[in-house]
Structures are given as C-alpha cells and as structure tokens.
Amino acid sequence: MLATLYSLFPLSLRRQLAGGLILAAMVMIAAGLLGLPLAPHWAGLAYWCAAVLLWQGLARRNRTQALGLLLVGGGCLAWSAGQGAEIDPQRLVAGNSGLLSMLVAVSFLSLVSRPQTEDDERAPKGKRALASTLAAVHLFGSVINLSSVFIIGDRLARRGSVTREQALVLIRGFTAAAFWSPFFAAMAVALSLAPEARLTILWLVSMPLALCALLLTGWQLCRQQGNEEQAPARDFTGYPLHAGGLLLPGLLATAVLALHELKPGLSILAVITLLAPALTLLILTLKRQSPLAAVGGLTKGRLPQMGNELALFLAAGVLGYGLESLFSSLGGSLPLAQFGALEASATYLATVALSLLGIHPIICIALAGAVLAPLEPNHTLLALVFLSSWAVGTSTGPLSGINLAFQGRYGLDSFCIMRWNLGYAAVMSVLVVAGIFVLAALLGLA
C-alpha cells in the first residue's frame, strides 16, 4: 500500500503535504487549548498521515526503532483487549499529539533566533573562546534546539570536521539545556508524563545542574595538557557570543512563566505551544518581514524534516498506552510503596545505563511513566528524573540522535564520543542523584 502511495505522489509533493499536515495539526491543538471544540484525535490523525508520507525518507535506524515500538505497544494493547480491557481508539490516535505540537511550535523560533555567522569576524581562541562557545550553543540550543549546534559547528569546522574538544563543547553544551529549557524536546516529554510539575521549583535544582554540566566541561577541557588525542585549551578555536544573543532566550523564558502565572489552568506544555508561534509572528511583524512568507518557508523546509521525530514520538505514544493497558490488566501492582529519592535515583541510573546500550531515553521514559503511574509519583520529582536522564543519556549514548548526527556530518565515530563522555556522565550522575535528594527534601517527600 505504501509503495502505491509513493508511486502516485512524488517525494517533493509528499514533503509539501506532510508539512501542511504538521502545521494544521499544531493549529488544531492550539485552537483546542484556546477553547474551540476540536478533539485532539483529529490532530493526531494529521500527524499519523504526515508520518506515513515521510516514512520512506526516514533513517533506517529510526524506522527500525519506530516499528519495534509499534509492535511492542500494539502487542500489549492486543493482549489487554483479549483480557477484557477497553481500548480507546481516539486516545490511541491522539497519542503524543500535544507533545509534537509543542515541538512544532518551538520550530517557529528558528525564524527569528539564529546565531550570527559573519565570516569576516575573527574566531576567538583559548579558554575564553571555549567558554563563549559553551554559552552560545547552550543558549541558542535552549531555544532553537539542534539546528543551533550545526550552525555553530559548521562555522567551526575545518576540512569538514571539528576537533574532539569542539565536539565535546557542542554536544555537552547543547544537551545540558535539557535540564531546564521549556523549549527542549526533553521538557515536552517530561511535561506530557508529569503535567503537574512545578517549573519554578524544578528550576531550583535543574538550572544548577545545567550550570554544573557547563562548568565541568570547561574544567575538564581546560586542565588538558595536550597529547596525541587531546589538545590544550589554548589551541581551542571557538565561537563568539554577543550580548544580543542573551535577549531572546531570556525574553522567552520570562514570557512562559508570566503567561503560566496569568493562566495557571494552562500547563507549561500548552503555554509554549501557544506562545512560541505568537511571539515569532509578532517579532516578524515588528521587523517588517512577511509572516506568511516565513511560515510558508517553514512548512516547506523545517517541518517536513521532522519525520524522524514524528515516527519516534507517535510510536512511543502507542508503546506508552500499550504498557499502561498491560500493567492495568495485570493488576497494576509494584513491589514499591512510594516514589521517593531512592526510587527516583534508581530510575535515573537505569535510564542512563540503557542509553549507553543504545536505547533512546524516550523509550525508557515512556516505560517508566507507565510503570510508575500507579504510585502517583510527585510530578516535579518525576520531571527532574526524566530531564536529567535525557541530558546525560543523549550526550553519552552512542546511538543518540546528536551523536549519530555528529558521526554523519563531521565524521566522528559515535562510540568514540561515548568513550570521551563516560567520565562526564559519571560525575554528572553523582550530581544528579544529589540533586534528586535535594529536590525531594524541598518537596517534603520521604
């Protein structure tokens, strides 16, 4: 059937249709958040159709992972239905449509926030260059996600590749944003499973953890003496960070918190879905640029490139629903009476360990969310576990999206990147576990 579809619609047309469907789905979710009577399964249906149109162009590894998740989730649902459980088709179709809509909304920010790339500006060198590059990729990555890494990476690349030290700065600086950024995919996943998380309390621990990640990276690289594999910090060629680069990330974070305080009934996920496109269109209008032309370019360019995210998150939604149904059919009992600091630490460490084996954190997070749901865990503590798992697991896992992207784009072996980051992951895991205990104490949990 797919072969017939692809023969009738050429690739360019499929990409245009998929981009339009993705945009329409996000608009439907936003309209529902504003009170219009639009059920989320219609948006979910549009996302599924877009995923089918883009399926042929997905990376083989992502197709395999998505199929595996669909088979396991579908098998769990079939077994649960056989045991008499009621399966809601609309919920199955809707899946992670809210989460995907936030990711689509965040992609609008790339229209107004891009690192400066003037070729005539001399690239800085030394320890200050290392610090400015860490800060630049972290701040821009917190807003426009992975595209910032390659904008900066391509500027730094010499003869098509980056050095070991530049790769570590870019990867760690970017993934550290997962600890706190409300515009990161990690936050979307965390808030979809822990919608009652209190962001202001969470940030008291997650922001210091992000800062620790940046300081640890800088300290490790600055103390290198230099050898055949490692280069001293004085030889580091970096990327300049301008004061103007701090404006938009700060403005966006402030606006998210302000709107959430004004409309406490809206989750952070919903706030970002509404705010990111609205702010983008406002900025484009103030700059006297055509919003329609910009959105049209986004629909034809960036949105059809979301095929991998679509497949993975939709399949993860099926897996999560399937595991939840299966667990309910089996009685929903766990050999645990609570979800405190010890249980949270064990969940975090297990997720990072599985990341080292090549399993994406979203799979582990979907599993943990379904298994832990009967315990009614504190959502703020659960969100910290998920964000930390993503931040540390994706920087170290050899099959994470960013490490594979570096392998494909800059020719760096992803398993070498894993080896370079093992010490970092170990130290950060100690700090994360300490942070979990601190947050549990702040929340008054046993």
Buried (B, 14 or more C-beta within 10 A) or exposed (E): EEEEEBEEBEEEEBBBBBBBBBBBBBBBBBEBBEEEEBEBBBBBBBBBBBBBBBBBBBBEBBBEBBEEBBBBBBEBBBBBEEEEBEEEEEEBBBBBBBBBBBBBBBBBBBBBBBBBEEEEEEEBBBBBBBBBBBBBBBBBBBBBBEBBBBBBBEBBBEEEBBBBBBBBBBBBBBBBBBBBBBBBBBBBBBBBBBBEBBBEBBBBBBEBBBBBBBEBBBEBBBEBEEEEEBBBBEEBBBBBBEEEBEEBBEBBBEBBBEBBEEEEEBBBBBBBBBBBBBBBBEBBEEEEEEBEEBBEEBBBEBBBBBBBBBBBBBBBBBBBBBBBBBBBBEEEEBEBEEBBBBBBBEBBBBBBBBBBEBBBBBBBBBBBBBBBBBBEBBBBBBBBBBBBBBBBBBBBBBBBBBBBBBBEBBEBEBEBBBEBBEEBBEBBBEBBBBBBBBBBEBBEBE
